[in-house]
Amino acid sequence: EKKVDRKFELKLLKILFDSFEILSEELNDIFLSDLIELHSRSKFLIELLEHDTVPDVCSLNLKFTKKNSEEKLLKQKKTLYL
């Protein structure tokens, strides 16, 4: 079993927590795109943890931005049913 660096794991969880916190502060103004963004970010962080990938912070941001942009383009063409 692969072991993820605990400090890195905590850093990822903090990013995820911050995402939830930002959304909760503006609960009355949550748009579908915000929920999609949060889901995309959560999924990406979980993938990193599962694959024991520990990139530097710049790499993490670049990968997320690229992946997020690709997913946004795809999701603009789809309808999400809640």
mmCIF file as gemmi writes it, N, C-alpha and C atoms, coordinates in Angstrom:
data_model
loop_
_atom_site.group_PDB
_atom_site.id
_atom_site.type_symbol
_atom_site.label_atom_id
_atom_site.label_alt_id
_atom_site.label_comp_id
_atom_site.label_asym_id
_atom_site.label_entity_id
_atom_site.label_seq_id
_atom_site.pdbx_PDB_ins_code
_atom_site.Cartn_x
_atom_site.Cartn_y
_atom_site.Cartn_z
_atom_site.occupancy
_atom_site.B_iso_or_equiv
_atom_site.pdbx_formal_charge
_atom_site.auth_seq_id
_atom_site.auth_asym_id
_atom_site.pdbx_PDB_model_num
ATOM 1 N N . GLU Axp A 1 ? 0.837 -1.187 0 1 0 ? 1 A 1
ATOM 2 C CA . GLU Axp A 1 ? 0 0 0 1 0 ? 1 A 1
ATOM 3 C C . GLU Axp A 1 ? 0.879 1.247 0 1 0 ? 1 A 1
ATOM 4 N N . LYS Axp A 2 ? 0.524 2.192 -0.858 1 0 ? 2 A 1
ATOM 5 C CA . LYS Axp A 2 ? 1.291 3.441 -0.917 1 0 ? 2 A 1
ATOM 6 C C . LYS Axp A 2 ? 0.936 4.321 0.269 1 0 ? 2 A 1
ATOM 7 N N . LYS Axp A 3 ? 1.916 5.074 0.719 1 0 ? 3 A 1
ATOM 8 C CA . LYS Axp A 3 ? 1.67 5.969 1.847 1 0 ? 3 A 1
ATOM 9 C C . LYS Axp A 3 ? 1.874 7.417 1.4 1 0 ? 3 A 1
ATOM 10 N N . VAL Axp A 4 ? 0.848 8.221 1.618 1 0 ? 4 A 1
ATOM 11 C CA . VAL Axp A 4 ? 0.902 9.629 1.238 1 0 ? 4 A 1
ATOM 12 C C . VAL Axp A 4 ? 1.541 10.427 2.368 1 0 ? 4 A 1
ATOM 13 N N . ASP Axp A 5 ? 2.376 11.373 1.997 1 0 ? 5 A 1
ATOM 14 C CA . ASP Axp A 5 ? 2.993 12.264 2.971 1 0 ? 5 A 1
ATOM 15 C C . ASP Axp A 5 ? 1.89 12.993 3.732 1 0 ? 5 A 1
ATOM 16 N N . ARG Axp A 6 ? 1.909 12.874 5.046 1 0 ? 6 A 1
ATOM 17 C CA . ARG Axp A 6 ? 0.848 13.442 5.892 1 0 ? 6 A 1
ATOM 18 C C . ARG Axp A 6 ? 0.715 14.958 5.718 1 0 ? 6 A 1
ATOM 19 N N . LYS Axp A 7 ? 1.837 15.674 5.618 1 0 ? 7 A 1
ATOM 20 C CA . LYS Axp A 7 ? 1.774 17.133 5.448 1 0 ? 7 A 1
ATOM 21 C C . LYS Axp A 7 ? 1.09 17.489 4.134 1 0 ? 7 A 1
ATOM 22 N N . PHE Axp A 8 ? 1.413 16.738 3.097 1 0 ? 8 A 1
ATOM 23 C CA . PHE Axp A 8 ? 0.8 16.992 1.791 1 0 ? 8 A 1
ATOM 24 C C . PHE Axp A 8 ? -0.698 16.694 1.839 1 0 ? 8 A 1
ATOM 25 N N . GLU Axp A 9 ? -1.051 15.599 2.494 1 0 ? 9 A 1
ATOM 26 C CA . GLU Axp A 9 ? -2.464 15.238 2.629 1 0 ? 9 A 1
ATOM 27 C C . GLU Axp A 9 ? -3.228 16.345 3.359 1 0 ? 9 A 1
ATOM 28 N N . LEU Axp A 10 ? -2.658 16.871 4.42 1 0 ? 10 A 1
ATOM 29 C CA . LEU Axp A 10 ? -3.304 17.951 5.167 1 0 ? 10 A 1
ATOM 30 C C . LEU Axp A 10 ? -3.442 19.213 4.315 1 0 ? 10 A 1
ATOM 31 N N . LYS Axp A 11 ? -2.444 19.475 3.496 1 0 ? 11 A 1
ATOM 32 C CA . LYS Axp A 11 ? -2.492 20.637 2.603 1 0 ? 11 A 1
ATOM 33 C C . LYS Axp A 11 ? -3.658 20.487 1.609 1 0 ? 11 A 1
ATOM 34 N N . LEU Axp A 12 ? -3.806 19.295 1.057 1 0 ? 12 A 1
ATOM 35 C CA . LEU Axp A 12 ? -4.905 19.038 0.117 1 0 ? 12 A 1
ATOM 36 C C . LEU Axp A 12 ? -6.263 19.159 0.806 1 0 ? 12 A 1
ATOM 37 N N . LEU Axp A 13 ? -6.349 18.624 2.006 1 0 ? 13 A 1
ATOM 38 C CA . LEU Axp A 13 ? -7.613 18.703 2.735 1 0 ? 13 A 1
ATOM 39 C C . LEU Axp A 13 ? -7.955 20.145 3.086 1 0 ? 13 A 1
ATOM 40 N N . LYS Axp A 14 ? -6.936 20.937 3.356 1 0 ? 14 A 1
ATOM 41 C CA . LYS Axp A 14 ? -7.182 22.364 3.641 1 0 ? 14 A 1
ATOM 42 C C . LYS Axp A 14 ? -7.719 23.086 2.403 1 0 ? 14 A 1
ATOM 43 N N . ILE Axp A 15 ? -7.165 22.773 1.247 1 0 ? 15 A 1
ATOM 44 C CA . ILE Axp A 15 ? -7.66 23.37 -0.003 1 0 ? 15 A 1
ATOM 45 C C . ILE Axp A 15 ? -9.14 23.013 -0.182 1 0 ? 15 A 1
ATOM 46 N N . LEU Axp A 16 ? -9.457 21.755 0.058 1 0 ? 16 A 1
ATOM 47 C CA . LEU Axp A 16 ? -10.843 21.308 -0.071 1 0 ? 16 A 1
ATOM 48 C C . LEU Axp A 16 ? -11.74 22.006 0.952 1 0 ? 16 A 1
ATOM 49 N N . PHE Axp A 17 ? -11.27 22.085 2.185 1 0 ? 17 A 1
ATOM 50 C CA . PHE Axp A 17 ? -12.034 22.763 3.236 1 0 ? 17 A 1
ATOM 51 C C . PHE Axp A 17 ? -12.279 24.223 2.873 1 0 ? 17 A 1
ATOM 52 N N . ASP Axp A 18 ? -11.238 24.888 2.373 1 0 ? 18 A 1
ATOM 53 C CA . ASP Axp A 18 ? -11.378 26.289 1.971 1 0 ? 18 A 1
ATOM 54 C C . ASP Axp A 18 ? -12.424 26.449 0.879 1 0 ? 18 A 1
ATOM 55 N N . SER Axp A 19 ? -12.481 25.493 -0.03 1 0 ? 19 A 1
ATOM 56 C CA . SER Axp A 19 ? -13.483 25.547 -1.094 1 0 ? 19 A 1
ATOM 57 C C . SER Axp A 19 ? -14.888 25.494 -0.51 1 0 ? 19 A 1
ATOM 58 N N . PHE Axp A 20 ? -15.093 24.591 0.447 1 0 ? 20 A 1
ATOM 59 C CA . PHE Axp A 20 ? -16.404 24.494 1.094 1 0 ? 20 A 1
ATOM 60 C C . PHE Axp A 20 ? -16.722 25.767 1.872 1 0 ? 20 A 1
ATOM 61 N N . GLU Axp A 21 ? -15.709 26.302 2.545 1 0 ? 21 A 1
ATOM 62 C CA . GLU Axp A 21 ? -15.901 27.499 3.353 1 0 ? 21 A 1
ATOM 63 C C . GLU Axp A 21 ? -16.312 28.689 2.487 1 0 ? 21 A 1
ATOM 64 N N . ILE Axp A 22 ? -15.653 28.844 1.353 1 0 ? 22 A 1
ATOM 65 C CA . ILE Axp A 22 ? -15.986 29.945 0.442 1 0 ? 22 A 1
ATOM 66 C C . ILE Axp A 22 ? -17.43 29.803 -0.031 1 0 ? 22 A 1
ATOM 67 N N . LEU Axp A 23 ? -17.826 28.594 -0.362 1 0 ? 23 A 1
ATOM 68 C CA . LEU Axp A 23 ? -19.201 28.393 -0.813 1 0 ? 23 A 1
ATOM 69 C C . LEU Axp A 23 ? -20.204 28.648 0.31 1 0 ? 23 A 1
ATOM 70 N N . SER Axp A 24 ? -19.89 28.208 1.511 1 0 ? 24 A 1
ATOM 71 C CA . SER Axp A 24 ? -20.835 28.367 2.613 1 0 ? 24 A 1
ATOM 72 C C . SER Axp A 24 ? -21.02 29.823 3.014 1 0 ? 24 A 1
ATOM 73 N N . GLU Axp A 25 ? -19.977 30.639 2.795 1 0 ? 25 A 1
ATOM 74 C CA . GLU Axp A 25 ? -20.087 32.06 3.12 1 0 ? 25 A 1
ATOM 75 C C . GLU Axp A 25 ? -21.095 32.757 2.216 1 0 ? 25 A 1
ATOM 76 N N . GLU Axp A 26 ? -21.28 32.232 1.027 1 0 ? 26 A 1
ATOM 77 C CA . GLU Axp A 26 ? -22.188 32.861 0.076 1 0 ? 26 A 1
ATOM 78 C C . GLU Axp A 26 ? -23.312 31.889 -0.272 1 0 ? 26 A 1
ATOM 79 N N . LEU Axp A 27 ? -23.838 31.259 0.727 1 0 ? 27 A 1
ATOM 80 C CA . LEU Axp A 27 ? -24.829 30.208 0.518 1 0 ? 27 A 1
ATOM 81 C C . LEU Axp A 27 ? -26.018 30.657 -0.326 1 0 ? 27 A 1
ATOM 82 N N . ASN Axp A 28 ? -26.404 31.904 -0.172 1 0 ? 28 A 1
ATOM 83 C CA . ASN Axp A 28 ? -27.546 32.408 -0.93 1 0 ? 28 A 1
ATOM 84 C C . ASN Axp A 28 ? -27.22 32.634 -2.401 1 0 ? 28 A 1
ATOM 85 N N . ASP Axp A 29 ? -25.94 32.669 -2.72 1 0 ? 29 A 1
ATOM 86 C CA . ASP Axp A 29 ? -25.543 32.962 -4.098 1 0 ? 29 A 1
ATOM 87 C C . ASP Axp A 29 ? -24.828 31.79 -4.776 1 0 ? 29 A 1
ATOM 88 N N . ILE Axp A 30 ? -25.086 30.579 -4.312 1 0 ? 30 A 1
ATOM 89 C CA . ILE Axp A 30 ? -24.429 29.429 -4.925 1 0 ? 30 A 1
ATOM 90 C C . ILE Axp A 30 ? -25.071 29.151 -6.288 1 0 ? 30 A 1
ATOM 91 N N . PHE Axp A 31 ? -24.242 29.078 -7.281 1 0 ? 31 A 1
ATOM 92 C CA . PHE Axp A 31 ? -24.706 28.768 -8.62 1 0 ? 31 A 1
ATOM 93 C C . PHE Axp A 31 ? -24.273 27.349 -8.953 1 0 ? 31 A 1
ATOM 94 N N . LEU Axp A 32 ? -24.891 26.783 -9.939 1 0 ? 32 A 1
ATOM 95 C CA . LEU Axp A 32 ? -24.552 25.431 -10.365 1 0 ? 32 A 1
ATOM 96 C C . LEU Axp A 32 ? -23.065 25.336 -10.717 1 0 ? 32 A 1
ATOM 97 N N . SER Axp A 33 ? -22.533 26.376 -11.331 1 0 ? 33 A 1
ATOM 98 C CA . SER Axp A 33 ? -21.118 26.353 -11.714 1 0 ? 33 A 1
ATOM 99 C C . SER Axp A 33 ? -20.208 26.234 -10.484 1 0 ? 33 A 1
ATOM 100 N N . ASP Axp A 34 ? -20.632 26.835 -9.355 1 0 ? 34 A 1
ATOM 101 C CA . ASP Axp A 34 ? -19.841 26.721 -8.127 1 0 ? 34 A 1
ATOM 102 C C . ASP Axp A 34 ? -19.807 25.284 -7.639 1 0 ? 34 A 1
ATOM 103 N N . LEU Axp A 35 ? -20.95 24.615 -7.717 1 0 ? 35 A 1
ATOM 104 C CA . LEU Axp A 35 ? -21.009 23.224 -7.274 1 0 ? 35 A 1
ATOM 105 C C . LEU Axp A 35 ? -20.188 22.323 -8.193 1 0 ? 35 A 1
ATOM 106 N N . ILE Axp A 36 ? -20.243 22.607 -9.482 1 0 ? 36 A 1
ATOM 107 C CA . ILE Axp A 36 ? -19.446 21.84 -10.435 1 0 ? 36 A 1
ATOM 108 C C . ILE Axp A 36 ? -17.957 22.06 -10.168 1 0 ? 36 A 1
ATOM 109 N N . GLU Axp A 37 ? -17.602 23.302 -9.895 1 0 ? 37 A 1
ATOM 110 C CA . GLU Axp A 37 ? -16.207 23.653 -9.584 1 0 ? 37 A 1
ATOM 111 C C . GLU Axp A 37 ? -15.729 22.895 -8.343 1 0 ? 37 A 1
ATOM 112 N N . LEU Axp A 38 ? -16.542 22.883 -7.305 1 0 ? 38 A 1
ATOM 113 C CA . LEU Axp A 38 ? -16.183 22.2 -6.069 1 0 ? 38 A 1
ATOM 114 C C . LEU Axp A 38 ? -16.05 20.696 -6.31 1 0 ? 38 A 1
ATOM 115 N N . HIS Axp A 39 ? -16.965 20.137 -7.072 1 0 ? 39 A 1
ATOM 116 C CA . HIS Axp A 39 ? -16.906 18.709 -7.373 1 0 ? 39 A 1
ATOM 117 C C . HIS Axp A 39 ? -15.632 18.382 -8.147 1 0 ? 39 A 1
ATOM 118 N N . SER Axp A 40 ? -15.307 19.213 -9.119 1 0 ? 40 A 1
ATOM 119 C CA . SER Axp A 40 ? -14.114 19.004 -9.931 1 0 ? 40 A 1
ATOM 120 C C . SER Axp A 40 ? -12.855 19.059 -9.072 1 0 ? 40 A 1
ATOM 121 N N . ARG Axp A 41 ? -12.778 20.053 -8.203 1 0 ? 41 A 1
ATOM 122 C CA . ARG Axp A 41 ? -11.615 20.21 -7.325 1 0 ? 41 A 1
ATOM 123 C C . ARG Axp A 41 ? -11.506 19.024 -6.361 1 0 ? 41 A 1
ATOM 124 N N . SER Axp A 42 ? -12.629 18.629 -5.783 1 0 ? 42 A 1
ATOM 125 C CA . SER Axp A 42 ? -12.636 17.499 -4.839 1 0 ? 42 A 1
ATOM 126 C C . SER Axp A 42 ? -12.162 16.23 -5.527 1 0 ? 42 A 1
ATOM 127 N N . LYS Axp A 43 ? -12.688 15.99 -6.722 1 0 ? 43 A 1
ATOM 128 C CA . LYS Axp A 43 ? -12.337 14.786 -7.469 1 0 ? 43 A 1
ATOM 129 C C . LYS Axp A 43 ? -10.838 14.78 -7.778 1 0 ? 43 A 1
ATOM 130 N N . PHE Axp A 44 ? -10.318 15.929 -8.183 1 0 ? 44 A 1
ATOM 131 C CA . PHE Axp A 44 ? -8.904 16.041 -8.514 1 0 ? 44 A 1
ATOM 132 C C . PHE Axp A 44 ? -8.028 15.759 -7.286 1 0 ? 44 A 1
ATOM 133 N N . LEU Axp A 45 ? -8.399 16.319 -6.139 1 0 ? 45 A 1
ATOM 134 C CA . LEU Axp A 45 ? -7.608 16.112 -4.919 1 0 ? 45 A 1
ATOM 135 C C . LEU Axp A 45 ? -7.651 14.651 -4.484 1 0 ? 45 A 1
ATOM 136 N N . ILE Axp A 46 ? -8.803 14.031 -4.609 1 0 ? 46 A 1
ATOM 137 C CA . ILE Axp A 46 ? -8.923 12.615 -4.242 1 0 ? 46 A 1
ATOM 138 C C . ILE Axp A 46 ? -8.051 11.758 -5.149 1 0 ? 46 A 1
ATOM 139 N N . GLU Axp A 47 ? -8.052 12.076 -6.445 1 0 ? 47 A 1
ATOM 140 C CA . GLU Axp A 47 ? -7.195 11.337 -7.387 1 0 ? 47 A 1
ATOM 141 C C . GLU Axp A 47 ? -5.725 11.452 -6.997 1 0 ? 47 A 1
ATOM 142 N N . LEU Axp A 48 ? -5.307 12.648 -6.602 1 0 ? 48 A 1
ATOM 143 C CA . LEU Axp A 48 ? -3.91 12.831 -6.181 1 0 ? 48 A 1
ATOM 144 C C . LEU Axp A 48 ? -3.588 11.964 -4.974 1 0 ? 48 A 1
ATOM 145 N N . LEU Axp A 49 ? -4.495 11.945 -4.018 1 0 ? 49 A 1
ATOM 146 C CA . LEU Axp A 49 ? -4.265 11.134 -2.819 1 0 ? 49 A 1
ATOM 147 C C . LEU Axp A 49 ? -4.221 9.644 -3.16 1 0 ? 49 A 1
ATOM 148 N N . GLU Axp A 50 ? -5.127 9.205 -4.016 1 0 ? 50 A 1
ATOM 149 C CA . GLU Axp A 50 ? -5.182 7.784 -4.367 1 0 ? 50 A 1
ATOM 150 C C . GLU Axp A 50 ? -3.935 7.333 -5.117 1 0 ? 50 A 1
ATOM 151 N N . HIS Axp A 51 ? -3.377 8.211 -5.931 1 0 ? 51 A 1
ATOM 152 C CA . HIS Axp A 51 ? -2.216 7.822 -6.728 1 0 ? 51 A 1
ATOM 153 C C . HIS Axp A 51 ? -0.897 8.232 -6.092 1 0 ? 51 A 1
ATOM 154 N N . ASP Axp A 52 ? -0.989 8.73 -4.863 1 0 ? 52 A 1
ATOM 155 C CA . ASP Axp A 52 ? 0.218 9.08 -4.113 1 0 ? 52 A 1
ATOM 156 C C . ASP Axp A 52 ? 1.086 10.066 -4.894 1 0 ? 52 A 1
ATOM 157 N N . THR Axp A 53 ? 0.431 10.979 -5.591 1 0 ? 53 A 1
ATOM 158 C CA . THR Axp A 53 ? 1.149 11.986 -6.37 1 0 ? 53 A 1
ATOM 159 C C . THR Axp A 53 ? 1.425 13.182 -5.474 1 0 ? 53 A 1
ATOM 160 N N . VAL Axp A 54 ? 2.669 13.588 -5.4 1 0 ? 54 A 1
ATOM 161 C CA . VAL Axp A 54 ? 3.007 14.721 -4.537 1 0 ? 54 A 1
ATOM 162 C C . VAL Axp A 54 ? 3.748 15.776 -5.376 1 0 ? 54 A 1
ATOM 163 N N . PRO Axp A 55 ? 2.994 16.529 -6.19 1 0 ? 55 A 1
ATOM 164 C CA . PRO Axp A 55 ? 3.653 17.562 -7.001 1 0 ? 55 A 1
ATOM 165 C C . PRO Axp A 55 ? 3.934 18.805 -6.163 1 0 ? 55 A 1
ATOM 166 N N . ASP Axp A 56 ? 4.771 19.676 -6.677 1 0 ? 56 A 1
ATOM 167 C CA . ASP Axp A 56 ? 4.974 20.933 -5.968 1 0 ? 56 A 1
ATOM 168 C C . ASP Axp A 56 ? 3.729 21.802 -6.162 1 0 ? 56 A 1
ATOM 169 N N . VAL Axp A 57 ? 3.628 22.861 -5.414 1 0 ? 57 A 1
ATOM 170 C CA . VAL Axp A 57 ? 2.417 23.677 -5.42 1 0 ? 57 A 1
ATOM 171 C C . VAL Axp A 57 ? 2.127 24.263 -6.803 1 0 ? 57 A 1
ATOM 172 N N . CYS Axp A 58 ? 3.154 24.728 -7.494 1 0 ? 58 A 1
ATOM 173 C CA . CYS Axp A 58 ? 2.95 25.291 -8.837 1 0 ? 58 A 1
ATOM 174 C C . CYS Axp A 58 ? 2.399 24.229 -9.774 1 0 ? 58 A 1
ATOM 175 N N . SER Axp A 59 ? 2.964 23.055 -9.707 1 0 ? 59 A 1
ATOM 176 C CA . SER Axp A 59 ? 2.513 21.96 -10.557 1 0 ? 59 A 1
ATOM 177 C C . SER Axp A 59 ? 1.053 21.614 -10.237 1 0 ? 59 A 1
ATOM 178 N N . LEU Axp A 60 ? 0.735 21.578 -8.964 1 0 ? 60 A 1
ATOM 179 C CA . LEU Axp A 60 ? -0.631 21.273 -8.537 1 0 ? 60 A 1
ATOM 180 C C . LEU Axp A 60 ? -1.6 22.286 -9.138 1 0 ? 60 A 1
ATOM 181 N N . ASN Axp A 61 ? -1.271 23.569 -9.039 1 0 ? 61 A 1
ATOM 182 C CA . ASN Axp A 61 ? -2.145 24.617 -9.558 1 0 ? 61 A 1
ATOM 183 C C . ASN Axp A 61 ? -2.29 24.534 -11.073 1 0 ? 61 A 1
ATOM 184 N N . LEU Axp A 62 ? -1.182 24.282 -11.769 1 0 ? 62 A 1
ATOM 185 C CA . LEU Axp A 62 ? -1.23 24.194 -13.221 1 0 ? 62 A 1
ATOM 186 C C . LEU Axp A 62 ? -2.056 23.004 -13.679 1 0 ? 62 A 1
ATOM 187 N N . LYS Axp A 63 ? -1.843 21.871 -13.036 1 0 ? 63 A 1
ATOM 188 C CA . LYS Axp A 63 ? -2.601 20.679 -13.414 1 0 ? 63 A 1
ATOM 189 C C . LYS Axp A 63 ? -4.084 20.881 -13.158 1 0 ? 63 A 1
ATOM 190 N N . PHE Axp A 64 ? -4.397 21.469 -12.015 1 0 ? 64 A 1
ATOM 191 C CA . PHE Axp A 64 ? -5.805 21.684 -11.702 1 0 ? 64 A 1
ATOM 192 C C . PHE Axp A 64 ? -6.426 22.645 -12.707 1 0 ? 64 A 1
ATOM 193 N N . THR Axp A 65 ? -5.732 23.719 -13.015 1 0 ? 65 A 1
ATOM 194 C CA . THR Axp A 65 ? -6.26 24.721 -13.934 1 0 ? 65 A 1
ATOM 195 C C . THR Axp A 65 ? -6.516 24.105 -15.309 1 0 ? 65 A 1
ATOM 196 N N . LYS Axp A 66 ? -5.565 23.343 -15.789 1 0 ? 66 A 1
ATOM 197 C CA . LYS Axp A 66 ? -5.718 22.719 -17.104 1 0 ? 66 A 1
ATOM 198 C C . LYS Axp A 66 ? -6.871 21.73 -17.097 1 0 ? 66 A 1
ATOM 199 N N . LYS Axp A 67 ? -6.896 20.868 -16.084 1 0 ? 67 A 1
ATOM 200 C CA . LYS Axp A 67 ? -7.933 19.857 -16.006 1 0 ? 67 A 1
ATOM 201 C C . LYS Axp A 67 ? -9.299 20.52 -15.826 1 0 ? 67 A 1
ATOM 202 N N . ASN Axp A 68 ? -9.355 21.531 -15.001 1 0 ? 68 A 1
ATOM 203 C CA . ASN Axp A 68 ? -10.595 22.23 -14.727 1 0 ? 68 A 1
ATOM 204 C C . ASN Axp A 68 ? -11.137 22.884 -16.001 1 0 ? 68 A 1
ATOM 205 N N . SER Axp A 69 ? -10.267 23.5 -16.777 1 0 ? 69 A 1
ATOM 206 C CA . SER Axp A 69 ? -10.679 24.154 -18.022 1 0 ? 69 A 1
ATOM 207 C C . SER Axp A 69 ? -11.266 23.138 -18.988 1 0 ? 69 A 1
ATOM 208 N N . GLU Axp A 70 ? -10.626 21.99 -19.091 1 0 ? 70 A 1
ATOM 209 C CA . GLU Axp A 70 ? -11.132 20.943 -19.987 1 0 ? 70 A 1
ATOM 210 C C . GLU Axp A 70 ? -12.492 20.453 -19.515 1 0 ? 70 A 1
ATOM 211 N N . GLU Axp A 71 ? -12.649 20.246 -18.216 1 0 ? 71 A 1
ATOM 212 C CA . GLU Axp A 71 ? -13.929 19.776 -17.691 1 0 ? 71 A 1
ATOM 213 C C . GLU Axp A 71 ? -15.024 20.818 -17.868 1 0 ? 71 A 1
ATOM 214 N N . LYS Axp A 72 ? -14.687 22.091 -17.69 1 0 ? 72 A 1
ATOM 215 C CA . LYS Axp A 72 ? -15.689 23.147 -17.865 1 0 ? 72 A 1
ATOM 216 C C . LYS Axp A 72 ? -16.218 23.164 -19.285 1 0 ? 72 A 1
ATOM 217 N N . LEU Axp A 73 ? -15.325 22.982 -20.254 1 0 ? 73 A 1
ATOM 218 C CA . LEU Axp A 73 ? -15.755 22.969 -21.649 1 0 ? 73 A 1
ATOM 219 C C . LEU Axp A 73 ? -16.725 21.82 -21.897 1 0 ? 73 A 1
ATOM 220 N N . LEU Axp A 74 ? -16.413 20.668 -21.325 1 0 ? 74 A 1
ATOM 221 C CA . LEU Axp A 74 ? -17.3 19.513 -21.488 1 0 ? 74 A 1
ATOM 222 C C . LEU Axp A 74 ? -18.64 19.743 -20.801 1 0 ? 74 A 1
ATOM 223 N N . LYS Axp A 75 ? -18.603 20.287 -19.606 1 0 ? 75 A 1
ATOM 224 C CA . LYS Axp A 75 ? -19.832 20.461 -18.829 1 0 ? 75 A 1
ATOM 225 C C . LYS Axp A 75 ? -20.726 21.552 -19.386 1 0 ? 75 A 1
ATOM 226 N N . GLN Axp A 76 ? -20.153 22.487 -20.134 1 0 ? 76 A 1
ATOM 227 C CA . GLN Axp A 76 ? -20.976 23.522 -20.754 1 0 ? 76 A 1
ATOM 228 C C . GLN Axp A 76 ? -21.892 22.906 -21.804 1 0 ? 76 A 1
ATOM 229 N N . LYS Axp A 77 ? -21.514 21.747 -22.303 1 0 ? 77 A 1
ATOM 230 C CA . LYS Axp A 77 ? -22.298 21.083 -23.342 1 0 ? 77 A 1
ATOM 231 C C . LYS Axp A 77 ? -23.315 20.102 -22.752 1 0 ? 77 A 1
ATOM 232 N N . LYS Axp A 78 ? -23.289 19.925 -21.447 1 0 ? 78 A 1
ATOM 233 C CA . LYS Axp A 78 ? -24.169 18.946 -20.795 1 0 ? 78 A 1
ATOM 234 C C . LYS Axp A 78 ? -25.114 19.627 -19.824 1 0 ? 78 A 1
ATOM 235 N N . THR Axp A 79 ? -26.179 18.948 -19.501 1 0 ? 79 A 1
ATOM 236 C CA . THR Axp A 79 ? -27.1 19.448 -18.488 1 0 ? 79 A 1
ATOM 237 C C . THR Axp A 79 ? -26.944 18.567 -17.261 1 0 ? 79 A 1
ATOM 238 N N . LEU Axp A 80 ? -26.842 19.208 -16.1 1 0 ? 80 A 1
ATOM 239 C CA . LEU Axp A 80 ? -26.676 18.461 -14.857 1 0 ? 80 A 1
ATOM 240 C C . LEU Axp A 80 ? -28.006 18.397 -14.129 1 0 ? 80 A 1
ATOM 241 N N . TYR Axp A 81 ? -28.459 17.201 -13.839 1 0 ? 81 A 1
ATOM 242 C CA . TYR Axp A 81 ? -29.71 17.035 -13.107 1 0 ? 81 A 1
ATOM 243 C C . TYR Axp A 81 ? -29.404 16.731 -11.656 1 0 ? 81 A 1
ATOM 244 N N . LEU Axp A 82 ? -29.947 17.53 -10.752 1 0 ? 82 A 1
ATOM 245 C CA . LEU Axp A 82 ? -29.72 17.325 -9.319 1 0 ? 82 A 1
ATOM 246 C C . LEU Axp A 82 ? -30.91 16.631 -8.701 1 0 ? 82 A 1
